[in-house]
Amino acid sequence: MQRLNLRGVAEALGVSPMTVSRALRGAGGVSEKRRKEIVAAARRLGYRPDPTLSALNAYRHGLRRPEGQEQIVFLTSSATEEGWRELPYIRCYIDGAEERARELGYSLTAFWLGSEGMSARRAASILKNRGVRGLLVAPIQELGDRWAREFAWCDFASVALGPSLRRPLLDHTAADFGRIIRLAADRLVSAGHRRVALAFCARIDERFGHAISDTFRGEQRRRPELGDLEPYLWPGTDPAAFDAWYRDLRPDAILTQRPGDMLALAERMKRAEGAAPPVYHFSLYSTDDPGLPGVVEDLADAARHAVDLLHAKLLANRFGLPAHPVELRFGGEWRWAGSRRGARAGLLGRRQGGG
């Protein structure tokens, strides 16, 4: 049986092959209503693209760059235009994204969303007028869901780094807290700890849908040797609240995202009690201090994979919000104090329908 091609679909619908091609690729020049009609008709007729020709077409489009170098824009919303440079985790993302973008023939440019009068509609209009098609989205949750709803995502291929937005949900990277916490629990138990506690920011835990605290509690049930201490989830670094929690539970190891704050609180306990409490600080996130043991994430590698995904979307002309967002999950590597290498908690996995 002869394979139905674009020309056959066009003849059946009474339109040109170019119109069918543009509609199926989501390219411009076809109204949204007409595009949906053509897509529905192509499915009804049993049209399936030839994967070999699709790959060749993607390759040819990849060779045709606009004049100069096509740019990928990194959206930021830090307090100041250059404020993102002061955030270590953002710098890690940028380093990986810039390296991979350069390998693929793109330049990477930061675009600050916090300038005066920069509404969602104005930002999208500026980017579109500059010929920008691809966006990497830094954590910009402080802009709010309303801003995200008003931004014209339909004009861009977008991938978010971390939990940038709740709604709409973009294709994005995310820490695999299951693998991270299991690795940390294994190392702590192997080191002889039997009263392990989690200390984490409640706002961040909520941002991740309580995946962090829920995963830790699940690990406590699975591994009784961890102990059953209640996590310390602070709205801030309230010394009095921490002192009461610590004196009540007396953990012998603390797993925390904010080792700097924990060290400061422990120092207070040392001054108050005359001796350093038996608390060890482990990090769920990468830290600037290599002397602290814990799980270190390779955020640069996660950003490289995000650029790969964005590149694939640009080649396929996949603009707008995804019907089923892709989530690229990354684990981390355990490092004891002063070490450079350690056990790995997976690298980077992929699943559909992230949430």
Buried (B, 14 or more C-beta within 10 A) or exposed (E): EEEBBBEBBBEBBEBEBEBBBBBBBBEEEBEEEBBEBBBEBBEEEEBEBEEEEEEEBBEEBEEEEEEEEBBBBBBBBBEEBEBBBEBEBBBBBBBBBBBBBEEBEBEBEBBBBBEEEBEBEEBBEEBEEEEBBBBBBBBBBEBEEEBBEBBBBEBBBBBBBBBBBEEBBBBBBBBBBBBBBBBBBBBBBEEEBEBBBBBBBBEBBEBBEEBBBBBBBEBBEEBEEBBEBEBBBBEEBEEEBBBEBBEEBEBBBBBBBBBBBBBEBBEBBEEEEEEEBEBBBBBBBBBEEEEBBBBBBBBBBBBBBBBBBBBEBBBBBBBBEBEEBBBBBBBBBBBEEEEEEBEBBBBBEEEEEBE
